[in-house]
Amino acid sequence: MADKKIYDIRGEIIKYDESEQTVTIKLFDEVDWEKAQELLVDNRLYVYVDILNKLNITDAQRKYFWALMGSYEDYTGYPKRTSGDKMLIEFMLENGLEEIPSTSRNGMTKELARELLQFVLEHMIEEGIPFYERQFYLAKDESELFYALTMKRICWVCGKEHAQLAHYEAVGMGRDRTKVDHRKHRFFMLCEDHHTEQHSLGVTEFCNKYHFQPIKLDEKSLRELNIQGNYEEQSK
């Protein structure tokens, strides 16, 4: 892997001399100057300068994409770079793009990067590929991702399978849940450990800790999850 201290250095242009065509750059990152000397050509060190466009893919989005590809590699054994290229091609074909998008800085818009992350996450959830980082806010629609996890019975927090649906609003101790219209409630999908933690912390603190909000489910989804309730009144 390329050494980031040489190849991926962040900074800010603080001075530009138009007559001399020179710029002065204040670096935010340290440089391994000894290694950089190995790249001299005719005793010169050449660089490319990309002006950051705030509407383009962010560093956080780029890092999250490759973190997901790292999870993909751990599960499938395919190298991260190969998996990433494959995912980008599939995303291009799915969305009718004219060329393969690039995750390089300024390689695509921030909005397209959100759609890419949504595509990758939904694919991994559908295929049952576990991932360790849940920065859903970087994708296009968090609620759709939580819905996909819910319908696969995967814990929103840790990714464990065979999780259970947990109510956000209290149903009431001893109440017959088959007589509750669950369409009016909001839910999490949590493993036993995190369901216990939710009750221990309280639902508000639990949401704040993990940075997500519960979702509502329609009758079809609830029945698919085998959640029995009183759905008759509004179904007529």
Secondary structure in CASP SS format (residue, H / E / C, confidence):
PFRMAT SS
TARGET T0000
AUTHOR 0000-0000-0000
METHOD secondary structure of the structure
MODEL  1
M C 1.00
A C 1.00
D C 1.00
K H 1.00
K H 1.00
I H 1.00
Y H 1.00
D C 1.00
I C 1.00
R C 1.00
G E 1.00
E E 1.00
I E 1.00
I E 1.00
K E 1.00
Y E 1.00
D E 1.00
E C 1.00
S C 1.00
E C 1.00
Q C 1.00
T E 1.00
V E 1.00
T E 1.00
I E 1.00
K E 1.00
L E 1.00
F C 1.00
D C 1.00
E C 1.00
V C 1.00
D C 1.00
W H 1.00
E H 1.00
K H 1.00
A H 1.00
Q H 1.00
E H 1.00
L H 1.00
L C 1.00
V E 1.00
D C 1.00
N C 1.00
R E 1.00
L C 1.00
Y C 1.00
V C 1.00
Y C 1.00
V C 1.00
D C 1.00
I C 1.00
L C 1.00
N C 1.00
K C 1.00
L C 1.00
N E 1.00
I C 1.00
T C 1.00
D H 1.00
A H 1.00
Q H 1.00
R H 1.00
K H 1.00
Y H 1.00
F H 1.00
W H 1.00
A H 1.00
L H 1.00
M H 1.00
G H 1.00
S H 1.00
Y H 1.00
E H 1.00
D H 1.00
Y H 1.00
T H 1.00
G C 1.00
Y C 1.00
P C 1.00
K H 1.00
R H 1.00
T H 1.00
S H 1.00
G H 1.00
D H 1.00
K H 1.00
M H 1.00
L H 1.00
I H 1.00
E H 1.00
F H 1.00
M H 1.00
L H 1.00
E H 1.00
N H 1.00
G C 1.00
L C 1.00
E C 1.00
E C 1.00
I C 1.00
P C 1.00
S C 1.00
T C 1.00
S C 1.00
R C 1.00
N C 1.00
G C 1.00
M C 1.00
T E 1.00
K H 1.00
E H 1.00
L H 1.00
A H 1.00
R H 1.00
E H 1.00
L H 1.00
L H 1.00
Q H 1.00
F H 1.00
V H 1.00
L H 1.00
E H 1.00
H H 1.00
M H 1.00
I H 1.00
E H 1.00
E H 1.00
G C 1.00
I C 1.00
P C 1.00
F C 1.00
Y C 1.00
E C 1.00
R C 1.00
Q C 1.00
F H 1.00
Y H 1.00
L H 1.00
A C 1.00
K C 1.00
D C 1.00
E H 1.00
S H 1.00
E H 1.00
L H 1.00
F H 1.00
Y H 1.00
A H 1.00
L H 1.00
T H 1.00
M H 1.00
K C 1.00
R C 1.00
I E 1.00
C C 1.00
W C 1.00
V C 1.00
C C 1.00
G C 1.00
K C 1.00
E E 1.00
H C 1.00
A C 1.00
Q E 1.00
L E 1.00
A E 1.00
H E 1.00
Y C 1.00
E C 1.00
A C 1.00
V C 1.00
G C 1.00
M C 1.00
G C 1.00
R C 1.00
D C 1.00
R H 1.00
T H 1.00
K H 1.00
V C 1.00
D C 1.00
H H 1.00
R H 1.00
K H 1.00
H C 1.00
R E 1.00
F E 1.00
F E 1.00
M E 1.00
L E 1.00
C C 1.00
E H 1.00
D H 1.00
H H 1.00
H H 1.00
T H 1.00
E H 1.00
Q H 1.00
H H 1.00
S H 1.00
L H 1.00
G C 1.00
V H 1.00
T H 1.00
E H 1.00
F H 1.00
C H 1.00
N H 1.00
K H 1.00
Y H 1.00
H C 1.00
F C 1.00
Q C 1.00
P C 1.00
I E 1.00
K E 1.00
L C 1.00
D C 1.00
E H 1.00
K H 1.00
S H 1.00
L H 1.00
R H 1.00
E H 1.00
L C 1.00
N C 1.00
I C 1.00
Q C 1.00
G C 1.00
N C 1.00
Y C 1.00
E H 1.00
E H 1.00
Q H 1.00
S H 1.00
K C 1.00
END
